[in-house]
Structures are given as structure tokens and as C-alpha cells.
Amino acid sequence: MKKLFNTKTQDGKMFIALGAITVILLVCCVAPIGIYNKHIIIQTMFYAYMATAWNLMCGYTGRLSLGHSAYIAVAAYTSLILFRSFDLTPWIGMLLGGVVAMALMLVIAFPCFRFGLKGPYFTLSSIAVMEITRYLLTSMRELTGGSLGMSLPYQKDNLLMFQFDDKEPYLIIILIFWLAAIFLLWKMERTRYYLEAIREDDDAAAALGISVNKNLIKAALLSAFLVALGGTFYVQYYRYVDPATICGSTMALNLALITIIGGSGTILGPTIGAVLVIPVTEILRSNLGDKLSGLHLFIYGILLIVMIIYMPKGIISIPGIIKRKRMAKLANPAGGEHNG
């Protein structure tokens, strides 16, 4: 009963936080805060959504993937090529790109999970898929534009073609994506528990009757599909895509770092990480990029080291740490001096 009460309390706090964030973002849509500030907010919510999707597989299962940018890239190129060649709306191209990304994920996930590949071996496999995908996108010049990339044909304020002249529609769309991802993760309560059990000890989870491979593949495919939707959003928002940017290590590392800093294996941890990391990164890049190039990467490294040493469960664990210290102090107000 106490556990059920705590779970309902946590869910209530989460929904309050979601409501507050949603209201703030909707206010930002109409507030005169400037185009650049709205761009930073869109960037933050984009990475909050993408890190949430990455966390579904990697945070809950403990299988670290540093190649998720491959699934982002194939979806982005799929929707863009279909749009340029057949005038197919990106909303449909987004779904088709998600299917292609799931197929690519199945190529790596099924053999890796079937033969128990995990740890650094799985991580290296994910990087290999990313590098192969980037090479193919670069070499297929007639279809993808090669290293020069591809631009999005301009359509003025066209909802059907997913193009807008203002920032506000993009902010609303990425907000809907993020809310949908959070709600989906919240509804997968039983699956989340299964994945956490697999992360801690897959042999023990199998002994309890949990289908290890089935749940791992399910999480991997869903994660690939969600980040694929983000890939289409990326190309529609920036109106340009190239293999080095969207299928490089920077995108994949960003998702991992944001999730780890915020709190992997939690519903709101990736969002907290994105809110902390992305605005700082954008501000440093715009103000000091010409003088101190790569300073944001240095900040990333410092944050990661601090988190690993002092808060391995991420920033989201801070309230729990404070609560435990307070309870310990109440349980022993004399600080142990009476024992002497």
C-alpha cells in the first residue's frame, strides 16, 4: 500500500511538472522573447525528446548505444528524398522513415541480443552501424547529395509540407512529440520494470519468466522509431541535412551525455539534462565560438566527470539525496556523539 501511494505521488509530481513545462512553452510561443531565444528553446525540447527516446533503450536496458544517429539519419534522408522526388508530405515520409529505422535497428539488435552481446561489444557494434550508414550516405551522391548534403525545397507556411516561416509552429510540434514520448514511456510501466530487471541481471530476469530478448528488441525498435521521427523534424526545421552532421558521433554523444547528466533510466531525467546542457551549449557557442572553439565540449566533459563521481544517478537524484540526508539527521539528531 505504501509503495502504491508513493508511486501515485511520484506520478502526480510528474504530471504537475509536465503541466508547468507545457504552460511555460505555450507562453513562450506568444511572448516577445526574440527569434534566437525561441530557437534555443526548440533546440532544448528537440534534445529532450530525442534523449527520452534514446533513454528508452539505453537507459533502461543498460545497453549503451553510441550509434543512434544512424537511425536519425536514415529517417531524415528517407522523408527528404520522398519529398523531393515524389512531393510526398513529410508527415507520411516521417512514418516511412521510422519503419526504415526500425528495420536497420533490427539488423543490429536481433543478433546482438540473441547472442548476448552487451557492454563495450554492443557499443562498438552500434558505432559500426553508424559509421557504415554515414559512409553509404556519403557515397550515394546521386541520391543523397554526398558530403555536400541536401537542402529542403522551400514551401511557404505549409502545414501539409511541414514548413513554417515562424518558430512557434515548430515549438508546438516538438512539444507534442515530447509529451507523446513521455506519456508512452509512463504507460509502459510493466515493460520498464522488465527492462530494469534485465539491466540489473538478465539471467535472474530470465529465471523469473521475463522474456529477455523480446523485451530488449521491443525497446530497441521503439527507440529507433521515436528518434527517427526526430530525424524528420530536424531536416524540416533546419531545411538542410548532410551525413557528417546528422550521422556523426556528435549527435549520438549528445543524446548519451544529456541522459547521463539528467538521470538515465528515469522518465524526466533526459529532459532535465537537456534543459541544463543545451542552453549553455548554444550560448557559449554563439558568444565564444570564435574565440574558444569547442568550449562547450570542455563543459560537457567537466559535467560528466562531476556527475559520475558525485551523482552517478544524475541530477534527478538530488531530491532523493537531500531527503535521505534529512531522514538520517532526524534519526540521529545528536550526530552520533551520544555513543561516545
N, C-alpha and C positions, 0 to 999 in steps of 0.2 A: 504493500500500500504506500509506504514511504517513497519507494522508487518510482511508482506511478505518479505520485504527487510531484516529485522532483522533475520528472520528465515533462509533465504538463506545465510546470513553472518555467522550465527552460524553453519550451515551445512558445509560451506566452511572451517571454522576453524577446525571443527571436522575431515573432510577428510584430512586436512593438518597434524593434529596430528596423525591420523591413518597411513598416509603415512610415517611420520617420525619414528614412533614406528616400523613399518614393516621394514624399511630400517636398523634401528639400530639392530633389532633382526637378520636380514639376515647377517649383518656384523659380529655379534657375532657368527654365525654358522661357519664362516671361520677364525675368529680371534683366535690367540693362548692365550686364557684367562684362560685356565685350566678347568678341568672337574668339579670341585666343583663350580666354578663361573657359569658355564653353568647350573648346577643343580639348583642353586638359581634362575636363570632366568626362567627355566622351571617351578619351583615351583610358581614363581610370576605370570607367564602367566596362569598357571593352576587355581590359585585362582582368577585371574582377569576374566577368562572365567566363572568359577563357580559362582562367586559373581554377574556377569552380569545376569546369568540365574536366580539366587535367586532374584535379584532386579526386574526382570520382573513381578514376582508375588507379592512379599512382599513390594518392594519399591514403586511401582506404585499404588497398591491397599490399602496399609496401613494395610494389614493382616500379622502380624508378625509370621512367621513360624520358630520355632527352632528345627524342626524335619526333615529338608530336607536331612539329612544324611541317612534317611531310603530309599529314592529313589535312592540315590547314591549307597547304599549297595546292594539293590536287583538287580540293573543293573550289578554291578561288579560281583556278585556271579552268575548271570544268564549267562553272557558271559564266565566266567571262567569254570563253570560246563559243559556248552555245548562244550567248547574246550577240556576239559579233558576227557569227556565221549564219544563225537562223532567226535572229531577233526574238529569241526565247526570253521571256521575262525572268529576271534573276531570282524571283521567288520560287519558280519551278526549278531553275538551274541550281539553286541552293539545296533543294532536296535531292536532286540527282547527284550533286557533288557530295552530299552526305552519304549516299549509297556507295559511291566510288571510294570514299574514305573508309567506310566500313569494310569494303572488300579488301582494301590494302591492309587495314589493321588485321583482318582475319589471316592474311598471309603470314604475318609475324606472330600473332597471338596464339593461333592453334598449335603450331609445332612447339613454340616456347613453353606454353602451359602444359601441353600434352607430355613433354619430356622433362618437365620440372625445371626448366631453365629460369633462374632468378638471380638476384644480386647483380654484381657487375656484368655478368654474362648477358642478362636480359637488357641491361642498359646499353651495352655495346651493340647488341642486335638492333635496338631502336635507333641508335646513331647511324648504323649501317644503312637502315631503310631510308633515313633522312638524306644521307649523302647520295644514295643511288637515285632517289627521287629528284634531288637537286640536279644531279648530272643529266638525267633524262630530260628534265625541263629545259636545261641549258642547251642540250644537243639537238633537240627537236625544234630548230629555228623556224621552219616554215609554219609550224602550228602554234608555238608558244612565243615566238619572237626572240628566243635565245636569251643571252645575257642582257640584251637591251630591254627586255621586258615587253609588256603590252599595256596600252592605255585603254581607258573605257570611253567609248563613243558618248558624246555629251547629249543628254536629254534634259530639257529644262523642266524642273519641278514636275516630275512624273512618278506618281506613286507606283504605277504598274511596273515601271522600269527601275524602281528603287533608286531614284536620283532626286536630290533636292538642292536648291541653291542656298538654303539656310541650314544652320546647325541643329536647330530644335527638333526637326523630324528624326534625325539620326540619334539624338539623345533619347527620344521617346522609344525608338525601336530597340536600342541596345538595353534600355531599362526593362522593356518587356522580355527580351532574351534572358537577361539576368534573373528577373523574377521567376520566369519559367524554369530555369535551371535550378534555382534554389528550391522551388516548390517540388520539382521532380525528385531532387535528392532527399528532401524531407519525407516524401511519400514512400521512398524506397527504404523504409525503416528496417524491415526484416533483412533485406539484401545488404544493407550497411552493416548490420551485426554479423552476417555471414562473412563479409569481406574483412571485417576487423578480426574475426576469429582466424581466418585464413592468413592474415598478415602476421598474427602472433605465432601461430603454429599450424601449418597446413595439414600435417599428419594428424594432429589432435582434432582438427576440424573435420577431416575425413572420417575419423573414428566416431564422431558424433553424428554422422549421417549427412554432413554438408557436402554437396557436390562441388568440389574444388574447381575443377576445370570449367564446368558450366557457369559458375558464378564469376570466375575470372574473365572468361570470354565475353560474358554478358556486359560486365563493367567496361571492358576494353572497347567493345563495339559501340556502346552508348557514348563513351567518352570521345571516340573518334567522330561520331556523328555530330555531337554538340560542338566540338571545335571546328568541324567542317562548316557549320552554319556561320560561325565567326569568321571563317575564311572568306565567305561571300560578302559578309558585312564589311570586312577590311577592304576588299577591292572596290566595293561600291562607295565607300566613304573616301578613300584616297584616290580613286579613279585611276590607279596605276598599280601594276604588280610586276615584280621581277624575281627570279629564283633566289638570288643571294639574300634578299631581304625577307621574303616570306617563308623561304625554305632553308634558312640558315640557322646556325646554332643560337643566335641572339634571341630569336622568338621563343625557342624551346627553353632556353635557360631562364628567360624572364618568367615563364609560367612556373617553373620549378622554384625559383628563388622567392617569388611572391607568395606562393603557397607555403613554403617552409617558414618564411618570416611571419606570415599571418597565423599559421597553425594548420598543418596538414592533418587530414583525417577528421576535419570538422566542417560544418556546413558554412559558417560565416568566416572562417579563417582566411581563405583566399581573398575575400572582399576586403578584410581588414588590411591584409598585406598590400593589396593594390592601392588602397586609399593612402597608405603610408609611403609606398615606394614611387608610384608613377608621378604624382605631382612634383615631388622633389627632383626626380629624374628630368622631367620636362623643364622645370625652372632652371636647374643647373645647366642643362644643355643649351637653352636659349640665351642665358646670361653669361655663361663662362665657357661655352663650347669652343669659341675661337681662341681662348687663352689657355684653358685647361681641358683639352680634349680627353674624353674618357674618364672625367672626374666621377660621373655617375656610376661607372663600373667599380671605381675605388670605394664609393659609398656602399654599393651592393656588397662588396667583399667584407667591409667592416661590419655591416649589419648582420651578415650571415655568420661571421665568427662570434659576435656577441650573442646571437640567438642560440647557436649551438652550445656555447659554454654556459650561459645563464638561463636561457629559456628554450630548451630543446623542443618543447611542445608549442612554441610560437607565442605571439603577443596575446592571442586569445586566452592563454592560460594565466594571464596576470591576475584577473579577479579571483580565480581559484587559489593561487598562491597567497594572495592577501587574506583570503578567507581562512585558509589553513593556519597561517601565522597568527591570526586573530584568535582562532579557536584554541591554538596551543597556548597562547598567552593567557586566555581565560581559564584554561585547565590548570595552568601552573603560574598564578599571578606573582608568586614570590621569586620566579625565575630560578627555582631550584636551590635557593640559598638556605631554605629551612632544612634541607637534607644534610647540611654541614653541621 
